Amino acid sequence: MGMTAAEKILSRASGVAAVHAGEIVYPVPDFVMIHDGVVMGAKEELDALGIDRVFDANRIMMVTDHDVVYLNDRAAARGAFNRRAASAWGVKQFYDAGRGGHGHIFPTERGLLLPGMFYFDNDRHCTNAGGIGALAIRVGAEMSRVLATGTNWTLVPKTICVKISGRLQPGVYGRDLGFHLAALVKSRELDIDYRVLEFAGDIEQFSLAERIALCSTPTEMRAIGVFFPPSQAVLDYARARATRSFVPVYPDADAQYEAELSIDVSRLEPQVALPGGPYKAADLSRVAGTRVDHAFIGSCGSGMYDDLEVAASILRGRRVASNVRLLVVPGSEDSTRRLHREGLLEVFQDAGAFVLPAGCGPCASGRMGLLHSGEVSICTATANGAGRFGARDADIYLGSPATVAASAVTGTITDPREFLASALH
């Protein structure tokens, strides 16, 4: 019996010829990623057990992406603790504030995360790894065990095949499809809890940035992983940046899937996720004209350079509406430098947006860019539950970078195709 892509990656990491859904394995990760908010808890737990070292300091990646700018004493204390922890553990791959960016973005850009790799992460949005053809599994509270031993018992997940047919229309993006997919899963009551979604079909059309955008939304529906078989363009991207050799992974022709979901994307319109969850997707036309006070472009769902470039193409030569504050958060320090080098930083500033340091930005549970009571946001955050950006009675809509940029200009939720159409005339 053949294997899915996730099964093949886990079999390699576990040192066995084959694994299948339902089996328990102990995979050895290519690296382990731990984000700034949980370092203190993990180290204090290990210290209490008398464990003063990690399994392999060269395979630990510590990332500061949530509290990039310290807004209170607690955050500053946590940052100082993390620096001491990196030193005590001998971690060389410590990407503190200003040195990397978002942990679910910059490793891909720098060739640290490559096709076929496997890693453990404390954060659920590690599903982004599937955009480049890798697999990451969240271990949450078990992170201290992984740091100490280098592995953790892992249940091989079932895989659902998502078959794409047709082509997206101009002005419709991977993020729109992500919301539509979440709504389909909800309406059809398809259980993706601890499942891997593996994309197939007409997927060559999706750039790396769009693949990553597609990988971020199923996380909110409790998927444990998402996987795209790497295209030639993705392989070329990876090879140009690779810091080590890699072997891309593809599913076997006779792989066994738990279920199949087919989506024809050719008639899909721009989507928004209504307040309350990404699965509450609707055609944008349903809420067009809704007042907007706040807009945000970034997060691990739409923080790649390509995402920012799409937004800049709409903002160029235009101004953000006077009633809107627009925050732009690059996914990496490398993207920030590229924005400056290619003139897009000036485009954002001329439009009246303000650019924040690379990282999670407002998506990190409202650490910055908060909403006041009764305000409305349109943004590219990964989630939009009540209180995500502060006030629990504020409304948060999710959209593509193009939708957010267009809405910031008009001051109301706006179909980005209106701006694309004017650019063609």
N, C-alpha and C positions, 0 to 999 in steps of 0.2 A: 504494500500500500504506500502510495506516494505521500509526501509531506507538504504542508503549507509553508510559506516563507518563514513564519514565526517558528514553526516546528524545526525547520532546518537551521535557523540561527541558534535556537536553544540547544539543539543536538550538538552543534559544533562547540558551543560554549560549555556544554556539560561533558564533552569528551566521549560521547557515545555515537554509535552509527545512526541511530534513528530514535525519535521520540514522537509520541502522539498525544492528543488532547486527553486530559485526565490523569496523566502520569505525573509523578513528583520527581523533580530533578534538582540538582545543586549546581547551577551554572556559575562559571567563573567569568566575571565581567571584564571587558577591555578597559573600563575605568568605572569609577563611582563618582557621581556628582552629588554634592551636598550644598544646599543654598543657605544664605546667611541667617535666616530666621531659626534654623534648627541646629546649628553647630553647637551652641551652648548646651542644649539639652542632651545631645548625643555625647559630648565630651564629659559632662558631669556624670552621666550614667556609667561611662567607661571608667572614669576616675574612681567612682564608688566601688567598682569591681576590682580595682587595682590594675587596670589595663591602661598602660601609659603610652602605647604605640598603636599604629594602624597596621593592617595586614601588609600593605605595600604603599609607602608614601608616594611612589612614582605613579600610582594609578588612582590617586585621589585628586579630584578637581573641586576646589572650594570656590564658590561664586557669590559675589555680592551683587544682587540685582533687585531685591525688594526694598531695602533701606539704603538707597544710593546716596540720598541726602538726609542727614540726621535731623529730624524735626522735633526730637525730644531727648531727654537725658537717657531714657531707656534704650533708644536706638543707638546713641553714641556709646553707651556701655557695652552693648552687644557687639558693635563693630570692634571696639578695643579687645574684647574677649576673643573674637574670631581671629584677630591678628596674632594674639598670643597662642591660640590653639594651632594655627598653621605653623608657627615656629616650633612649638613643642612636638608636633607630629612630624615635622620635617617635610611638609607639603610644599612642593615646588610650583605646582599648578594652582596657585592661589590668585584668583582674579578679583581683586578688591575693587572698590568703586573707582571708576575712571580707567580700568585696565582691561575690561572685557566687554561687559554689557549684559544682556539678557542670556541666562544660561541655556535657554532653549533655542537660541539663535546663533550667538557668536561662535560656538564650537564648530558648527557646520561651515560658517564663513571662513574659518581659519584652518580647515582641514583636520581638525581634531576629532570630529565625528564623521565617519565615512561609511559607505554602503557595506552591509554585512555585519557591522559591529553590534555588540550587545553591551548595555550598561544598566546599572541600578541607579535610581534617583529617589530622593525623598519627595519630589513634587510630581503631581499627577500629569502636568502638561508636558512631561517627557515624551508623550505620544508624538510630539513634533519630529522625533527621530525618524519616524516612518516616511517623512517627506523625502529623505535622501536614501531610503532603502535600508535603514537600520532598525533596531528594536531596543526599546528601553522599557523597563518595568519599575513602577513605583513600589517602594518598600515601606514608605511612611515611617511608623514608629520602630520598625525593625532596622533602621539605618545604623544604629549603634552595633548591632550584630554583624552587619555587612562590613562596617569599618574594621571590626576586630578580626573577623574570620575570612573575609573576602568572598563570602557567598551567603545564600539564604535559601531555605527550601522554597521551591517555586512550582506551583501547579501549572502544567502546560495548558494554556488556554485554548478554547475552541475558537474557530475562525469563521467569520461570515464573509462571503464574497460579495462585493458591491460592484456590479457591472454597469459601466457607463456607456451610453450610446448617444450619438449626435454630437454637435459642437455648441459651445456656449456662444450666444450672440454678443456682438460688441457692446460693451458697457455692463456685461454680466461677468462676474469673477468667481474665483474659487471660493471666496468667503460666502458669496450668495448661495452657492451649491452646498456649502457646509450647513447653513441654516436650513435649507430645504431638506437635506438629508436627515437632520435632527427631527424635523417635523414628521417626515415619513416614518422614521423609527417609532416615534410616539404614537402616531395615528394607527399604525399597523400593529402596535403592541409587540414589536420585535425586541426580544430581550438581548441587549448587548452588554449586560453587566459581566465584567471580567471576560469579555470576548475581544478578539482582534478583528478589525475590519480591514480586509485586503482588497484594494482596488484593482479592477481589471477592465478590459474593453478599450474604448476610445480615450485613453489617458495620456497619449503623447502630446495632446494639446496643452497640458498643464505644465507651467514653468515650475521651478523649484519653490518659488515663493507661494504660488497657488497651491502646490502640494502641501506645504507646511500649513497654510491657512486651512486646508481641508482636514489636516490631522488634528487641529486644535479643538474643533467643536465636538466630535464624538466623546472626548474626555468628559465633557459636561453631562453626557448620557451614561457615564460609568464604564465606557470602553477601557480596557487595560492597554490596548495598543492599536495602532493604525499602520498600514504598510502600503507603500507604492513600489512596485518593481521599478528599479531605476531605468530611466530612458537614456538614450545616448547623450542627450544634452546634459543630464544630471551626472552621468559618468565623466563627461568632459570637465564639468565644473569641479567635481571631486578630485580628479587626477591633477588638475592645475593647482590645487591647494594642499594635496595630501601630505601629511607629516609622517606617514608610514604606508606600507603596502596594504592593500585590501582586496577582498574577493567579493564581488556583488552576489547577491542571493536572489533566486527566482523560485516561485512555487513549482512543484512537479505537475506535470500534465494530469496525473491521476490523484492529485491531492484531494483529501476528504474535507468538505465544508459542512458546517452545521446547517447553514441556510444560505440562500442567495437573494440579493435585493437588486432589482434592475431599475435604472433611472435614465430616462431620456432627457437630456439637458437642453435640447435644441429650442424648446419653447419657454425655458425658464426666464422669468423676469427678475430684475433686481429685487432682493429680499431685504426685509428687516426682521429682527427678532424683537417681538413686543416685550415690554417690561415683565420680568418674572422668570425668564429662562430662554436660552438659545433655541429650544424646541418650539417656542411659540412663534414660529416663523410665519410670515405673511407676505404677499406681494406688496411692494413698497407703495403702490397706488392706493392701497387701503388706508394708509395713514399720511399720505402726502399732504403737506400744508400744516402739519403739526408744529407748533412753536418750538424753537430750540434755544436754550440758554448756554449750553456747554457742549463742546465737541472735543474728541480725543482720538488721535491716530497713533497707533502703536500697539504694544503688548506682544506676547508670543504668538497671537493669532494673526497679526498683521503688522509686524515690525521689521520685516526685511527691507532692504534698500528698494527693491522693486515696488513694494507697497507704498513707500513714501514718494517714489517717483510718479506713481499713478496719481496720488493726491496732489502733488506739485503741478502736474499737467493741467489740472482744473483750476488751481489757485493762481497760476501764473497770470499776471496782469489784472488780477481781481483783488478785491478787499473782503475780508471777513465782515459779516454784518455787525452793526454797532451793538446789537443786543447779545452777541455771541462771543465767548472766549474759547479760542481754539488752542489746544495743547498738542504738540507733536513730540513723540518720544521715539528716537531711533532705537533699533534693537541692539545695536552694538556701537562701540567706539569707532570701529572701522567705518561703519556707515556714516557716523557723524563727520568724520574726516572727509569722506567721499562727498557728502552733501555740500561741504564747504568748497571742496576742490571743483565740483561740477556746477556750482552756482545755485543749487537748490536751497541751501540755507538762506540765501538772500531772497529767494522766491517766497519762502515761508514768512520771513520777517517783513518783507514788503506787503504781504497780504494781511499782516496784523496778527499772525500766529506767534506763539512763543515756544521755543524749542527747549525741552528739558533734557537732563543727562540721560544717557543710554541706560536702559533697565526696564523694569515693569511699569514704571510710571503710576498713574492713578489706578491701574488694574490691580495693584498690590493692596487690595482692600482699602482703598481710599487714603493712602499715606500722603498723597498730595493731590491738588486739583479737585477739592471736595465740592459737592453740590449742596446748595442751601435747600431748606424746606420748600417743596412745591416746584422746584426747578426741573427742567427736562434736558437730558443729554442724548446725543447721538454719537456713538463711538465704536471703535473696533476692539473693545475689551473682550476677554474670553467669556465673561459671565455678566449677568445683569439682574441678579437677585436684589431684593429690597435692602437698602443700606450699603450696597457695594461701594458707593462713592460718598458715604456720609449719611445724609438725611434719609430716613427710611421711607418718607413719603415723596421722595424725588423719583421721577420716572427715567429709566435708562433704556434706550433703544440701541440695538446693535446693527451695524451695517458694514459694507465694504469700505475700504479707504476712499474710493471714488464717491460713494454715497455720503460719507461723512464730510468730505471736502465740499461737495456741492451744497449740502445742507448748511454748512458753516457760512457759505457765501450768501445764501438767500435768507438765512435766519429761520427757515422752516425745513422739515424733512422733504428732500427733493430728489427726484430721479436723476442720476448723473448723466443719463443719455441725453438730457436736454443740453448739457454743456458739450458733450461729444458731437452732437449734431451741429451745433453752432461752429465748432472748430473745423467742420468739413465744408463749410460754406464761405 
